[in-house]
Amino acid sequence: MSNGSSSRSCTVPESRLAGFRTLLYKEVLRFWKVAFQTVLAPVINAMLFLLIFSHVLDRHVTVYGDIAYTAFLVPGLVMMSLLQNAFANSSSSLIQSKITGNIIFVLLPPLSYREFYAAYVIASMLRGLFVGAGVLLVSIPFVDLSIAAPGWALAFALMGSAILASLGVIAGIWADKFDQLAGFQNFLIMPLTMLSGVFYSLHSLPQLWQDVSHANPFFFMIDGFRYGFFGQSDVSPWLSLGVVSVCLMLLAALTLAMLARGYKLRA
């Protein structure tokens, strides 16, 4: 009797873990099998930004006193690419599953909503990190770049990708068609990333727009990430860390609440 009960107690968690691993593997394989589109294409897009902006502005703009504009630009492009692709992965996967009807095959297995959330978010973080690493690697021939505080850079890369992956899950659950998802991305994600200090320092803006930028959580992600490279930033890295941490906790809680209720997923 005791042997049977102990066997069941070992088997159930193991089977649930297998389900989580399978969903995670499926989500990673989904973007990796078309890596030319999901990883390489965003890297090429970021390089076009780097080549154009560095050619036009490198000799005319200095940032933080002695840092070349091209060097300043690279961490922003890395983080922008990372954030956008983390969002795109989870949101596109969910909306495609809902429209084609195969979301039922994800909902039927005995997966908890926490495992569901973790699988989609981790896979999206991996895609974002792959793209960000690719942008960083291909920029090496164009700029002399060092990493002053790698721990800070890694922390903001992980938290930033988790935030956008969570936003992607929310958008994928909320949207009923691709038009709604495109609106979410074009009118929220894209403006917030483009107006977050990727291409400029906050101190180059008028005071009004500096104040407006402080209401953009994407600014704190990119500014904190840039601190990891230069040891300098527009605001304190501890302030950025606090803002990003709070955003991550709030979005994770909201996403888990939606999944626990089965909002727009279960009939």
Order of alpha helices (4+ residues) and beta strands (2+ residues): alpha-alpha-beta-beta-alpha-alpha-alpha-alpha-alpha-alpha-alpha-alpha-alpha
